[in-house]
Amino acid sequence: GAVVSQHPSRVICKSGTSVKIECRSLDFQATTMFWYRQFPKQSLMLMATSNEGSKATYEQGVEKDKFLINHASLTLSTLTVTSAHPEDSSFYICSAFTRPNTEAFFGQGTRLTVV
Amino acid sequence: GESVGLHLPTLSVQEGDNSIINCAYSNSASDYFIWYKQESGKGPQFIIDIRSNMDKRQGQRVTVLLNKTVKHLSLQIAATQPGDSAVYFCAENINTGNQFYFGTGTSLTVIP
């Protein structure tokens, strides 16, 4: 299957700082990528849809000014958690598909810990 | 259909037995469904998918059943093995949106 890669896999940051997470499609072009957040022992919550060359679409309740998404190329989307707080500590996962309405491939996730 | 922040239900089965994991989806407009397996600290892995024009699909040791009338999916795993221990999620997709929304998930533990 197609490969989606995230970086970093783990990050620890101080409260009040910003953290950038990268999501790359390694062997295909992705005009659309998705960002999810997962708290321990819970399901994946869709945060936003990242669209190449245009603004991201955020799910209800997700602060767009806090979770900045940039999709500047067909193989890279970034999620920046701005002014991070301990409650932002979570597992962030991105996904992409090769064709609409087909299987979504997921990155390995990024464990963010804000101290 | 958005996922909800509920804690995961659990299922324990004996090695070699069959497992059945259930999922209720929320949007009657969803037309494509995937079962994913997630191991601790990793991203979800595709297991099997089914489209709304089907009610059953079989893969290797896995079968997915879809009941659109009651908006219910099930995943059957035959001869469950210790390596099957993981959290299983169903995800629903609406063709017009391309987003996948995840169900609550079930934590499967296989007892050797």
Interface residues (C-beta under 8 A of the other chain):
Chain A: G1 V4 Q6 T32 F34 Y36 F39 K41 Q42 S43 L44 M45 L46 T49 E59 F91 I93 S95 F97 P100 N101 E103 A104 F105 F106 G107 Q108 G109 R111
Chain B: E2 S3 V4 G5 L6 H7 L8 D31 Y32 I34 Y36 G41 K42 G43 P44 Q45 F46 D49 F89 A91 N93 N95 N98 Q99 F100 Y101 F102 G103 T104 G105 S107
